[in-house]
């Protein structure tokens, strides 16, 4: 049985008000709903806001009369979500505001402008399911939203930042399904739960069916939590014997990091923090991205000086460093990690392979030569090959990553030579005291769950810490703090289903859900009294 035109349910009347919105009122509401939805992400973690905003979007979609209108509505919601949650991108420009002042209005909004087209297309496709089949349309919408997130996480080098699935990160029991379906599967669940709540405002189902749908959305969250509670060990993970990490966080302001005359002072701060007394002396010291300001390749004196002043016998230093390779043709710059022993020998070198478009290199540089990437000078960096596994004396095999690389699911581990843990070195000082570093650290936690591997992150500024293979933080130093993190290294667990099969389970779920939505949307409607438009109140 469907609701009649004189339905008096308050939730239906509220939904009708959103269905009737047109023009600038609908547009502004869509942007605002997307912006409010983004507050569900770290560091606010206001998960209940999704139950307010996603139903509003679905109800507004019911009032759209054309495919173009549906695309525009989805684009507006996504624009609000991305522009608001990526506001911190503008902070990087203030490091050299005299050069990049004109980019400030476009930093987050320009990226949101382009990426939102994927979400808009997904919304337009789902709109093809008749609104008289609200459950079918909701399922199709959630499926295509999730698939759109996957596309923009991969197309044109990808930018899988702030996927809706990260709204569950602060609740370790909720993100455990990522070990099976990855962050895109978690995104599917995060969207499905509040989307089902929109059924309570539908005129095309009975009151009982509507609230059953809303209850089913809560059941999605409950089942994920139960699954996570069963999967999570009751106690802390066992640790690797004879491995003690020290993560150094000097919190050097980005505006002071590369100022001539500050190199020695910045290096001195790293060394002083590395030498701080500890109850349990570390045997591995990890510095952040581009921490070492002096070249080591071809300069053995620099390497020996750093080792002699920083390391005791048996200790290793893992440091980020910018390498200027003059002997390359043409000369190249690489964002790298190098490992020194106490004798000053370079034991390993890893070169970053996934750079930030427009931040570290210009993907359109041939056609836009007047625009430079924000974070580099005259020479764009040369990419290395990766991911890789590095073997170091006294340590389990490790997968090194640099900053941006850690945000990409399925691209953090050499699948032919699986490591036992991951290191990420980063410099989130570019983004100041903003939400960006919290979002970055949340993504690291999900990578650990997906791969079943512990992860250690050393930040110049940001959030330095150690995460176990279940995404639980075992040690952390907060944003803006100067200090060290001393921690044991958790043991890995067996390769997860996601580590073995990648996004195949997610695709199966999303595609089958989309097909079910379309097929059931074409079935005859057994109900009576459904209406194509809400009555005027």
Secondary structure by P-SEA (a helix, b strand, c coil): cccccccccaaaaaaaaaaacccaaaaaaaaaaaaaaacccccccccccccccaaaaaaaaaacccaaaaaaaaaaaaaaaaaaaaccccccccccccccccccccaaaaaaaaaaaaaaaaaaaaacccccaaaaaaaaaaaaaaaaaaaaacccccccccccccccccccccccccccccaaaaaaaaaaaaaaacccccccccaaaaaaaaaaaaaaaaaaaaaaaaacccccccccccbbbbbbbccccccccccccaaaaaaaaaaaaaaccccccccbbbbccccccccccccaaaaaaaaaacccccbbbbbbbbbbcccccccccccbbbbbcccccccbbbbbccccccccccccccccccccccccccccbbbbbcccccccccccbbbbbcccccccccccccccccccbbbbbbbcccccccaaaaaaaaaaaaaaaaacbbbbbbbccccccccccccccccccccccbbbbbbbbbbbccccccccccaaaaaaaaaaaaaaaaaaaaccccccccccccccc
